[in-house]
Amino acid sequence: MGCGSSNVAIHMSYSVKVAEAQEGETEVRRNLKSTQALLTIPENDIHTLQDAFQKKALQFSNKPCLGKYVGDNFEFMTYS
């Protein structure tokens, strides 16, 4: 999964850049088969994975999000 660019030839790539990076964010990339828009929009104001994460982080800020093992126990962190 990407956190930068690679030297992969375009014919071997799964995504293409569709917008430049903004301050504090990475560039927007989309699947080669769907460069103009998402295939489906789950909600009217969700157009990217980041939109979905941010909206649900606000909506479910006190729910378990990410977790890790601490000894033999699994501990969750919340969105907030």
Secondary structure, DSSP 8 states (H G I E B T S, - for coil): --SS-----GGG-SEEEEE---TTS--EEEETT-SSS-S--SSTT--SHHHHHHHHHHHTTTSEEEEEEETTEEEEEE--
